[in-house]
Amino acid sequence: MLSDLAALTPPAVVCVAFLIGVGIFLRHQLGPKQESAEDEYTDDISGDSGIPHTERSGSATSHDRGEG
């Protein structure tokens, strides 16, 4: 009986270490957010301003539309 328990010890140790690692990872990921350097910048880069217009106006060429 004792030899059976001895055979299960290494996998049990690995399992416990894995569960501790998962717990630490989740705590880090789901914990309260800290102020990062990216939050200091207030420039709006959300893309709401749209695509800037170019000076070239007109529709697509016949090649772009799949004609010809």
mmCIF file of the N, C-alpha and C atoms, coordinates in Angstrom:
data_MODEL
# 
_entry.id   MODEL 
# 
loop_
_atom_site.group_PDB 
_atom_site.id 
_atom_site.type_symbol 
_atom_site.label_atom_id 
_atom_site.label_alt_id 
_atom_site.label_comp_id 
_atom_site.label_asym_id 
_atom_site.label_entity_id 
_atom_site.label_seq_id 
_atom_site.pdbx_PDB_ins_code 
_atom_site.Cartn_x 
_atom_site.Cartn_y 
_atom_site.Cartn_z 
_atom_site.occupancy 
_atom_site.B_iso_or_equiv 
_atom_site.pdbx_formal_charge 
_atom_site.auth_seq_id 
_atom_site.auth_comp_id 
_atom_site.auth_asym_id 
_atom_site.auth_atom_id 
_atom_site.pdbx_PDB_model_num 
ATOM 1   N N  . MET A 1 1  ? 0.817   -1.194 0.000   1.00 0.00 ? 1  MET A N  1 
ATOM 2   C CA . MET A 1 1  ? 0.000   0.000  0.000   1.00 0.00 ? 1  MET A CA 1 
ATOM 3   C C  . MET A 1 1  ? 0.864   1.262  0.000   1.00 0.00 ? 1  MET A C  1 
ATOM 4   N N  . LEU A 1 2  ? 1.925   1.243  0.771   1.00 0.00 ? 2  LEU A N  1 
ATOM 5   C CA . LEU A 1 2  ? 2.812   2.400  0.847   1.00 0.00 ? 2  LEU A CA 1 
ATOM 6   C C  . LEU A 1 2  ? 3.531   2.634  -0.478  1.00 0.00 ? 2  LEU A C  1 
ATOM 7   N N  . SER A 1 3  ? 3.846   1.563  -1.200  1.00 0.00 ? 3  SER A N  1 
ATOM 8   C CA . SER A 1 3  ? 4.511   1.721  -2.500  1.00 0.00 ? 3  SER A CA 1 
ATOM 9   C C  . SER A 1 3  ? 3.574   2.353  -3.517  1.00 0.00 ? 3  SER A C  1 
ATOM 10  N N  . ASP A 1 4  ? 2.274   2.097  -3.380  1.00 0.00 ? 4  ASP A N  1 
ATOM 11  C CA . ASP A 1 4  ? 1.306   2.728  -4.276  1.00 0.00 ? 4  ASP A CA 1 
ATOM 12  C C  . ASP A 1 4  ? 1.252   4.239  -4.053  1.00 0.00 ? 4  ASP A C  1 
ATOM 13  N N  . LEU A 1 5  ? 1.272   4.634  -2.791  1.00 0.00 ? 5  LEU A N  1 
ATOM 14  C CA . LEU A 1 5  ? 1.276   6.062  -2.476  1.00 0.00 ? 5  LEU A CA 1 
ATOM 15  C C  . LEU A 1 5  ? 2.570   6.726  -2.924  1.00 0.00 ? 5  LEU A C  1 
ATOM 16  N N  . ALA A 1 6  ? 3.681   6.010  -2.810  1.00 0.00 ? 6  ALA A N  1 
ATOM 17  C CA . ALA A 1 6  ? 4.972   6.551  -3.242  1.00 0.00 ? 6  ALA A CA 1 
ATOM 18  C C  . ALA A 1 6  ? 4.987   6.757  -4.753  1.00 0.00 ? 6  ALA A C  1 
ATOM 19  N N  . ALA A 1 7  ? 4.288   5.913  -5.481  1.00 0.00 ? 7  ALA A N  1 
ATOM 20  C CA . ALA A 1 7  ? 4.239   6.055  -6.929  1.00 0.00 ? 7  ALA A CA 1 
ATOM 21  C C  . ALA A 1 7  ? 3.386   7.259  -7.342  1.00 0.00 ? 7  ALA A C  1 
ATOM 22  N N  . LEU A 1 8  ? 2.451   7.638  -6.507  1.00 0.00 ? 8  LEU A N  1 
ATOM 23  C CA . LEU A 1 8  ? 1.577   8.768  -6.826  1.00 0.00 ? 8  LEU A CA 1 
ATOM 24  C C  . LEU A 1 8  ? 2.140   10.119 -6.380  1.00 0.00 ? 8  LEU A C  1 
ATOM 25  N N  . THR A 1 9  ? 3.217   10.112 -5.612  1.00 0.00 ? 9  THR A N  1 
ATOM 26  C CA . THR A 1 9  ? 3.764   11.358 -5.079  1.00 0.00 ? 9  THR A CA 1 
ATOM 27  C C  . THR A 1 9  ? 4.258   12.312 -6.168  1.00 0.00 ? 9  THR A C  1 
ATOM 28  N N  . PRO A 1 10 ? 5.079   11.882 -7.127  1.00 0.00 ? 10 PRO A N  1 
ATOM 29  C CA . PRO A 1 10 ? 5.552   12.840 -8.148  1.00 0.00 ? 10 PRO A CA 1 
ATOM 30  C C  . PRO A 1 10 ? 4.418   13.469 -8.963  1.00 0.00 ? 10 PRO A C  1 
ATOM 31  N N  . PRO A 1 11 ? 3.440   12.693 -9.452  1.00 0.00 ? 11 PRO A N  1 
ATOM 32  C CA . PRO A 1 11 ? 2.351   13.359 -10.166 1.00 0.00 ? 11 PRO A CA 1 
ATOM 33  C C  . PRO A 1 11 ? 1.551   14.300 -9.275  1.00 0.00 ? 11 PRO A C  1 
ATOM 34  N N  . ALA A 1 12 ? 1.396   13.962 -8.001  1.00 0.00 ? 12 ALA A N  1 
ATOM 35  C CA . ALA A 1 12 ? 0.662   14.843 -7.091  1.00 0.00 ? 12 ALA A CA 1 
ATOM 36  C C  . ALA A 1 12 ? 1.410   16.151 -6.888  1.00 0.00 ? 12 ALA A C  1 
ATOM 37  N N  . VAL A 1 13 ? 2.727   16.087 -6.780  1.00 0.00 ? 13 VAL A N  1 
ATOM 38  C CA . VAL A 1 13 ? 3.533   17.302 -6.609  1.00 0.00 ? 13 VAL A CA 1 
ATOM 39  C C  . VAL A 1 13 ? 3.419   18.181 -7.858  1.00 0.00 ? 13 VAL A C  1 
ATOM 40  N N  . VAL A 1 14 ? 3.483   17.570 -9.031  1.00 0.00 ? 14 VAL A N  1 
ATOM 41  C CA . VAL A 1 14 ? 3.358   18.331 -10.272 1.00 0.00 ? 14 VAL A CA 1 
ATOM 42  C C  . VAL A 1 14 ? 1.968   18.950 -10.374 1.00 0.00 ? 14 VAL A C  1 
ATOM 43  N N  . CYS A 1 15 ? 0.952   18.212 -9.993  1.00 0.00 ? 15 CYS A N  1 
ATOM 44  C CA . CYS A 1 15 ? -0.414  18.720 -10.042 1.00 0.00 ? 15 CYS A CA 1 
ATOM 45  C C  . CYS A 1 15 ? -0.587  19.912 -9.110  1.00 0.00 ? 15 CYS A C  1 
ATOM 46  N N  . VAL A 1 16 ? -0.076  19.824 -7.920  1.00 0.00 ? 16 VAL A N  1 
ATOM 47  C CA . VAL A 1 16 ? -0.182  20.923 -6.959  1.00 0.00 ? 16 VAL A CA 1 
ATOM 48  C C  . VAL A 1 16 ? 0.584   22.140 -7.463  1.00 0.00 ? 16 VAL A C  1 
ATOM 49  N N  . ALA A 1 17 ? 1.767   21.930 -8.018  1.00 0.00 ? 17 ALA A N  1 
ATOM 50  C CA . ALA A 1 17 ? 2.543   23.051 -8.553  1.00 0.00 ? 17 ALA A CA 1 
ATOM 51  C C  . ALA A 1 17 ? 1.800   23.713 -9.717  1.00 0.00 ? 17 ALA A C  1 
ATOM 52  N N  . PHE A 1 18 ? 1.178   22.911 -10.562 1.00 0.00 ? 18 PHE A N  1 
ATOM 53  C CA . PHE A 1 18 ? 0.419   23.452 -11.688 1.00 0.00 ? 18 PHE A CA 1 
ATOM 54  C C  . PHE A 1 18 ? -0.766  24.268 -11.187 1.00 0.00 ? 18 PHE A C  1 
ATOM 55  N N  . LEU A 1 19 ? -1.501  23.753 -10.216 1.00 0.00 ? 19 LEU A N  1 
ATOM 56  C CA . LEU A 1 19 ? -2.657  24.472 -9.691  1.00 0.00 ? 19 LEU A CA 1 
ATOM 57  C C  . LEU A 1 19 ? -2.255  25.785 -9.026  1.00 0.00 ? 19 LEU A C  1 
ATOM 58  N N  . ILE A 1 20 ? -1.126  25.784 -8.335  1.00 0.00 ? 20 ILE A N  1 
ATOM 59  C CA . ILE A 1 20 ? -0.624  27.019 -7.724  1.00 0.00 ? 20 ILE A CA 1 
ATOM 60  C C  . ILE A 1 20 ? -0.267  28.032 -8.822  1.00 0.00 ? 20 ILE A C  1 
ATOM 61  N N  . GLY A 1 21 ? 0.375   27.550 -9.884  1.00 0.00 ? 21 GLY A N  1 
ATOM 62  C CA . GLY A 1 21 ? 0.723   28.436 -10.994 1.00 0.00 ? 21 GLY A CA 1 
ATOM 63  C C  . GLY A 1 21 ? -0.507  29.019 -11.674 1.00 0.00 ? 21 GLY A C  1 
ATOM 64  N N  . VAL A 1 22 ? -1.531  28.198 -11.885 1.00 0.00 ? 22 VAL A N  1 
ATOM 65  C CA . VAL A 1 22 ? -2.770  28.683 -12.489 1.00 0.00 ? 22 VAL A CA 1 
ATOM 66  C C  . VAL A 1 22 ? -3.426  29.725 -11.583 1.00 0.00 ? 22 VAL A C  1 
ATOM 67  N N  . GLY A 1 23 ? -3.411  29.458 -10.270 1.00 0.00 ? 23 GLY A N  1 
ATOM 68  C CA . GLY A 1 23 ? -3.989  30.409 -9.329  1.00 0.00 ? 23 GLY A CA 1 
ATOM 69  C C  . GLY A 1 23 ? -3.268  31.744 -9.340  1.00 0.00 ? 23 GLY A C  1 
ATOM 70  N N  . ILE A 1 24 ? -1.957  31.714 -9.380  1.00 0.00 ? 24 ILE A N  1 
ATOM 71  C CA . ILE A 1 24 ? -1.174  32.956 -9.417  1.00 0.00 ? 24 ILE A CA 1 
ATOM 72  C C  . ILE A 1 24 ? -1.421  33.702 -10.726 1.00 0.00 ? 24 ILE A C  1 
ATOM 73  N N  . PHE A 1 25 ? -1.473  32.964 -11.838 1.00 0.00 ? 25 PHE A N  1 
ATOM 74  C CA . PHE A 1 25 ? -1.724  33.591 -13.134 1.00 0.00 ? 25 PHE A CA 1 
ATOM 75  C C  . PHE A 1 25 ? -3.090  34.258 -13.170 1.00 0.00 ? 25 PHE A C  1 
ATOM 76  N N  . LEU A 1 26 ? -4.108  33.553 -12.718 1.00 0.00 ? 26 LEU A N  1 
ATOM 77  C CA . LEU A 1 26 ? -5.451  34.127 -12.737 1.00 0.00 ? 26 LEU A CA 1 
ATOM 78  C C  . LEU A 1 26 ? -5.565  35.321 -11.798 1.00 0.00 ? 26 LEU A C  1 
ATOM 79  N N  . ARG A 1 27 ? -4.921  35.243 -10.672 1.00 0.00 ? 27 ARG A N  1 
ATOM 80  C CA . ARG A 1 27 ? -4.954  36.372 -9.734  1.00 0.00 ? 27 ARG A CA 1 
ATOM 81  C C  . ARG A 1 27 ? -4.302  37.603 -10.363 1.00 0.00 ? 27 ARG A C  1 
ATOM 82  N N  . HIS A 1 28 ? -3.220  37.368 -11.083 1.00 0.00 ? 28 HIS A N  1 
ATOM 83  C CA . HIS A 1 28 ? -2.536  38.478 -11.743 1.00 0.00 ? 28 HIS A CA 1 
ATOM 84  C C  . HIS A 1 28 ? -3.393  39.061 -12.863 1.00 0.00 ? 28 HIS A C  1 
ATOM 85  N N  . GLN A 1 29 ? -4.022  38.209 -13.654 1.00 0.00 ? 29 GLN A N  1 
ATOM 86  C CA . GLN A 1 29 ? -4.803  38.671 -14.788 1.00 0.00 ? 29 GLN A CA 1 
ATOM 87  C C  . GLN A 1 29 ? -6.124  39.310 -14.379 1.00 0.00 ? 29 GLN A C  1 
ATOM 88  N N  . LEU A 1 30 ? -6.757  38.791 -13.354 1.00 0.00 ? 30 LEU A N  1 
ATOM 89  C CA . LEU A 1 30 ? -8.073  39.266 -12.962 1.00 0.00 ? 30 LEU A CA 1 
ATOM 90  C C  . LEU A 1 30 ? -8.032  40.264 -11.811 1.00 0.00 ? 30 LEU A C  1 
ATOM 91  N N  . GLY A 1 31 ? -6.845  40.544 -11.307 1.00 0.00 ? 31 GLY A N  1 
ATOM 92  C CA . GLY A 1 31 ? -6.714  41.464 -10.191 1.00 0.00 ? 31 GLY A CA 1 
ATOM 93  C C  . GLY A 1 31 ? -6.969  42.896 -10.609 1.00 0.00 ? 31 GLY A C  1 
ATOM 94  N N  . PRO A 1 32 ? -6.922  43.815 -9.656  1.00 0.00 ? 32 PRO A N  1 
ATOM 95  C CA . PRO A 1 32 ? -7.139  45.230 -9.966  1.00 0.00 ? 32 PRO A CA 1 
ATOM 96  C C  . PRO A 1 32 ? -6.063  45.738 -10.922 1.00 0.00 ? 32 PRO A C  1 
ATOM 97  N N  . LYS A 1 33 ? -6.490  46.560 -11.847 1.00 0.00 ? 33 LYS A N  1 
ATOM 98  C CA . LYS A 1 33 ? -5.566  47.089 -12.849 1.00 0.00 ? 33 LYS A CA 1 
ATOM 99  C C  . LYS A 1 33 ? -4.738  48.210 -12.255 1.00 0.00 ? 33 LYS A C  1 
ATOM 100 N N  . GLN A 1 34 ? -3.459  48.217 -12.614 1.00 0.00 ? 34 GLN A N  1 
ATOM 101 C CA . GLN A 1 34 ? -2.572  49.281 -12.167 1.00 0.00 ? 34 GLN A CA 1 
ATOM 102 C C  . GLN A 1 34 ? -2.402  50.279 -13.301 1.00 0.00 ? 34 GLN A C  1 
ATOM 103 N N  . GLU A 1 35 ? -2.064  51.492 -12.946 1.00 0.00 ? 35 GLU A N  1 
ATOM 104 C CA . GLU A 1 35 ? -1.849  52.549 -13.928 1.00 0.00 ? 35 GLU A CA 1 
ATOM 105 C C  . GLU A 1 35 ? -0.595  52.204 -14.732 1.00 0.00 ? 35 GLU A C  1 
ATOM 106 N N  . SER A 1 36 ? -0.735  52.129 -16.043 1.00 0.00 ? 36 SER A N  1 
ATOM 107 C CA . SER A 1 36 ? 0.419   51.813 -16.875 1.00 0.00 ? 36 SER A CA 1 
ATOM 108 C C  . SER A 1 36 ? 0.862   53.056 -17.633 1.00 0.00 ? 36 SER A C  1 
ATOM 109 N N  . ALA A 1 37 ? 2.002   52.950 -18.284 1.00 0.00 ? 37 ALA A N  1 
ATOM 110 C CA . ALA A 1 37 ? 2.538   54.081 -19.037 1.00 0.00 ? 37 ALA A CA 1 
ATOM 111 C C  . ALA A 1 37 ? 1.634   54.428 -20.212 1.00 0.00 ? 37 ALA A C  1 
ATOM 112 N N  . GLU A 1 38 ? 0.912   53.450 -20.769 1.00 0.00 ? 38 GLU A N  1 
ATOM 113 C CA . GLU A 1 38 ? 0.025   53.715 -21.899 1.00 0.00 ? 38 GLU A CA 1 
ATOM 114 C C  . GLU A 1 38 ? -1.148  54.606 -21.497 1.00 0.00 ? 38 GLU A C  1 
ATOM 115 N N  . ASP A 1 39 ? -1.575  54.526 -20.244 1.00 0.00 ? 39 ASP A N  1 
ATOM 116 C CA . ASP A 1 39 ? -2.711  55.308 -19.794 1.00 0.00 ? 39 ASP A CA 1 
ATOM 117 C C  . ASP A 1 39 ? -2.393  56.797 -19.669 1.00 0.00 ? 39 ASP A C  1 
ATOM 118 N N  . GLU A 1 40 ? -1.112  57.154 -19.686 1.00 0.00 ? 40 GLU A N  1 
ATOM 119 C CA . GLU A 1 40 ? -0.737  58.551 -19.540 1.00 0.00 ? 40 GLU A CA 1 
ATOM 120 C C  . GLU A 1 40 ? -1.039  59.355 -20.795 1.00 0.00 ? 40 GLU A C  1 
ATOM 121 N N  . TYR A 1 41 ? -1.087  58.694 -21.939 1.00 0.00 ? 41 TYR A N  1 
ATOM 122 C CA . TYR A 1 41 ? -1.310  59.391 -23.192 1.00 0.00 ? 41 TYR A CA 1 
ATOM 123 C C  . TYR A 1 41 ? -2.805  59.568 -23.405 1.00 0.00 ? 41 TYR A C  1 
ATOM 124 N N  . THR A 1 42 ? -3.199  60.794 -23.716 1.00 0.00 ? 42 THR A N  1 
ATOM 125 C CA . THR A 1 42 ? -4.620  61.087 -23.867 1.00 0.00 ? 42 THR A CA 1 
ATOM 126 C C  . THR A 1 42 ? -5.014  61.289 -25.320 1.00 0.00 ? 42 THR A C  1 
ATOM 127 N N  . ASP A 1 43 ? -4.101  61.082 -26.258 1.00 0.00 ? 43 ASP A N  1 
ATOM 128 C CA . ASP A 1 43 ? -4.427  61.259 -27.670 1.00 0.00 ? 43 ASP A CA 1 
ATOM 129 C C  . ASP A 1 43 ? -5.504  60.265 -28.072 1.00 0.00 ? 43 ASP A C  1 
ATOM 130 N N  . ASP A 1 44 ? -6.455  60.741 -28.855 1.00 0.00 ? 44 ASP A N  1 
ATOM 131 C CA . ASP A 1 44 ? -7.537  59.888 -29.318 1.00 0.00 ? 44 ASP A CA 1 
ATOM 132 C C  . ASP A 1 44 ? -7.084  59.167 -30.577 1.00 0.00 ? 44 ASP A C  1 
ATOM 133 N N  . ILE A 1 45 ? -6.847  57.868 -30.444 1.00 0.00 ? 45 ILE A N  1 
ATOM 134 C CA . ILE A 1 45 ? -6.466  57.072 -31.599 1.00 0.00 ? 45 ILE A CA 1 
ATOM 135 C C  . ILE A 1 45 ? -7.510  55.991 -31.842 1.00 0.00 ? 45 ILE A C  1 
ATOM 136 N N  . SER A 1 46 ? -8.745  56.298 -31.493 1.00 0.00 ? 46 SER A N  1 
ATOM 137 C CA . SER A 1 46 ? -9.795  55.298 -31.583 1.00 0.00 ? 46 SER A CA 1 
ATOM 138 C C  . SER A 1 46 ? -10.221 55.024 -33.014 1.00 0.00 ? 46 SER A C  1 
ATOM 139 N N  . GLY A 1 47 ? -9.899  55.879 -33.933 1.00 0.00 ? 47 GLY A N  1 
ATOM 140 C CA . GLY A 1 47 ? -10.282 55.667 -35.320 1.00 0.00 ? 47 GLY A CA 1 
ATOM 141 C C  . GLY A 1 47 ? -11.635 56.249 -35.652 1.00 0.00 ? 47 GLY A C  1 
ATOM 142 N N  . ASP A 1 48 ? -12.236 57.024 -34.759 1.00 0.00 ? 48 ASP A N  1 
ATOM 143 C CA . ASP A 1 48 ? -13.537 57.611 -35.028 1.00 0.00 ? 48 ASP A CA 1 
ATOM 144 C C  . ASP A 1 48 ? -13.458 58.720 -36.072 1.00 0.00 ? 48 ASP A C  1 
ATOM 145 N N  . SER A 1 49 ? -12.273 59.244 -36.289 1.00 0.00 ? 49 SER A N  1 
ATOM 146 C CA . SER A 1 49 ? -12.148 60.346 -37.233 1.00 0.00 ? 49 SER A CA 1 
ATOM 147 C C  . SER A 1 49 ? -12.236 59.873 -38.673 1.00 0.00 ? 49 SER A C  1 
ATOM 148 N N  . GLY A 1 50 ? -12.153 58.604 -38.922 1.00 0.00 ? 50 GLY A N  1 
ATOM 149 C CA . GLY A 1 50 ? -12.295 58.073 -40.270 1.00 0.00 ? 50 GLY A CA 1 
ATOM 150 C C  . GLY A 1 50 ? -10.995 58.095 -41.037 1.00 0.00 ? 50 GLY A C  1 
ATOM 151 N N  . ILE A 1 51 ? -11.106 57.757 -42.297 1.00 0.00 ? 51 ILE A N  1 
ATOM 152 C CA . ILE A 1 51 ? -9.942  57.721 -43.163 1.00 0.00 ? 51 ILE A CA 1 
ATOM 153 C C  . ILE A 1 51 ? -9.758  59.101 -43.774 1.00 0.00 ? 51 ILE A C  1 
ATOM 154 N N  . PRO A 1 52 ? -8.552  59.644 -43.718 1.00 0.00 ? 52 PRO A N  1 
ATOM 155 C CA . PRO A 1 52 ? -8.336  60.969 -44.309 1.00 0.00 ? 52 PRO A CA 1 
ATOM 156 C C  . PRO A 1 52 ? -8.529  60.902 -45.823 1.00 0.00 ? 52 PRO A C  1 
ATOM 157 N N  . HIS A 1 53 ? -9.122  61.958 -46.353 1.00 0.00 ? 53 HIS A N  1 
ATOM 158 C CA . HIS A 1 53 ? -9.377  62.009 -47.788 1.00 0.00 ? 53 HIS A CA 1 
ATOM 159 C C  . HIS A 1 53 ? -8.094  62.333 -48.528 1.00 0.00 ? 53 HIS A C  1 
ATOM 160 N N  . THR A 1 54 ? -7.944  61.699 -49.654 1.00 0.00 ? 54 THR A N  1 
ATOM 161 C CA . THR A 1 54 ? -6.801  62.016 -50.502 1.00 0.00 ? 54 THR A CA 1 
ATOM 162 C C  . THR A 1 54 ? -7.228  63.027 -51.541 1.00 0.00 ? 54 THR A C  1 
ATOM 163 N N  . GLU A 1 55 ? -6.274  63.614 -52.211 1.00 0.00 ? 55 GLU A N  1 
ATOM 164 C CA . GLU A 1 55 ? -6.589  64.612 -53.217 1.00 0.00 ? 55 GLU A CA 1 
ATOM 165 C C  . GLU A 1 55 ? -7.142  63.970 -54.473 1.00 0.00 ? 55 GLU A C  1 
ATOM 166 N N  . ARG A 1 56 ? -6.925  62.691 -54.642 1.00 0.00 ? 56 ARG A N  1 
ATOM 167 C CA . ARG A 1 56 ? -7.414  61.992 -55.820 1.00 0.00 ? 56 ARG A CA 1 
ATOM 168 C C  . ARG A 1 56 ? -8.896  61.686 -55.640 1.00 0.00 ? 56 ARG A C  1 
ATOM 169 N N  . SER A 1 57 ? -9.705  62.155 -56.550 1.00 0.00 ? 57 SER A N  1 
ATOM 170 C CA . SER A 1 57 ? -11.125 61.874 -56.453 1.00 0.00 ? 57 SER A CA 1 
ATOM 171 C C  . SER A 1 57 ? -11.540 61.056 -57.660 1.00 0.00 ? 57 SER A C  1 
ATOM 172 N N  . GLY A 1 58 ? -12.640 60.405 -57.561 1.00 0.00 ? 58 GLY A N  1 
ATOM 173 C CA . GLY A 1 58 ? -13.133 59.605 -58.663 1.00 0.00 ? 58 GLY A CA 1 
ATOM 174 C C  . GLY A 1 58 ? -13.377 58.182 -58.201 1.00 0.00 ? 58 GLY A C  1 
ATOM 175 N N  . SER A 1 59 ? -14.011 57.421 -59.060 1.00 0.00 ? 59 SER A N  1 
ATOM 176 C CA . SER A 1 59 ? -14.333 56.051 -58.699 1.00 0.00 ? 59 SER A CA 1 
ATOM 177 C C  . SER A 1 59 ? -13.193 55.125 -59.071 1.00 0.00 ? 59 SER A C  1 
ATOM 178 N N  . ALA A 1 60 ? -13.383 53.874 -58.761 1.00 0.00 ? 60 ALA A N  1 
ATOM 179 C CA . ALA A 1 60 ? -12.372 52.882 -59.068 1.00 0.00 ? 60 ALA A CA 1 
ATOM 180 C C  . ALA A 1 60 ? -12.238 52.714 -60.575 1.00 0.00 ? 60 ALA A C  1 
ATOM 181 N N  . THR A 1 61 ? -11.078 52.337 -60.984 1.00 0.00 ? 61 THR A N  1 
ATOM 182 C CA . THR A 1 61 ? -10.871 52.107 -62.406 1.00 0.00 ? 61 THR A CA 1 
ATOM 183 C C  . THR A 1 61 ? -11.557 50.822 -62.821 1.00 0.00 ? 61 THR A C  1 
ATOM 184 N N  . SER A 1 62 ? -11.656 50.610 -64.116 1.00 0.00 ? 62 SER A N  1 
ATOM 185 C CA . SER A 1 62 ? -12.323 49.406 -64.598 1.00 0.00 ? 62 SER A CA 1 
ATOM 186 C C  . SER A 1 62 ? -11.580 48.164 -64.148 1.00 0.00 ? 62 SER A C  1 
ATOM 187 N N  . HIS A 1 63 ? -10.273 48.244 -64.017 1.00 0.00 ? 63 HIS A N  1 
ATOM 188 C CA . HIS A 1 63 ? -9.502  47.096 -63.545 1.00 0.00 ? 63 HIS A CA 1 
ATOM 189 C C  . HIS A 1 63 ? -9.837  46.771 -62.089 1.00 0.00 ? 63 HIS A C  1 
ATOM 190 N N  . ASP A 1 64 ? -10.047 47.786 -61.249 1.00 0.00 ? 64 ASP A N  1 
ATOM 191 C CA . ASP A 1 64 ? -10.375 47.572 -59.847 1.00 0.00 ? 64 ASP A CA 1 
ATOM 192 C C  . ASP A 1 64 ? -11.763 46.972 -59.682 1.00 0.00 ? 64 ASP A C  1 
ATOM 193 N N  . ARG A 1 65 ? -12.674 47.289 -60.580 1.00 0.00 ? 65 ARG A N  1 
ATOM 194 C CA . ARG A 1 65 ? -14.035 46.773 -60.481 1.00 0.00 ? 65 ARG A CA 1 
ATOM 195 C C  . ARG A 1 65 ? -14.151 45.364 -61.042 1.00 0.00 ? 65 ARG A C  1 
ATOM 196 N N  . GLY A 1 66 ? -13.109 44.838 -61.636 1.00 0.00 ? 66 GLY A N  1 
ATOM 197 C CA . GLY A 1 66 ? -13.132 43.503 -62.201 1.00 0.00 ? 66 GLY A CA 1 
ATOM 198 C C  . GLY A 1 66 ? -13.525 43.472 -63.644 1.00 0.00 ? 66 GLY A C  1 
ATOM 199 N N  . GLU A 1 67 ? -13.633 44.617 -64.275 1.00 0.00 ? 67 GLU A N  1 
ATOM 200 C CA . GLU A 1 67 ? -13.971 44.685 -65.689 1.00 0.00 ? 67 GLU A CA 1 
ATOM 201 C C  . GLU A 1 67 ? -12.694 44.716 -66.493 1.00 0.00 ? 67 GLU A C  1 
ATOM 202 N N  . GLY A 1 68 ? -12.723 44.083 -67.635 1.00 0.00 ? 68 GLY A N  1 
ATOM 203 C CA . GLY A 1 68 ? -11.620 44.164 -68.569 1.00 0.00 ? 68 GLY A CA 1 
ATOM 204 C C  . GLY A 1 68 ? -10.429 43.402 -68.248 1.00 0.00 ? 68 GLY A C  1 
# 
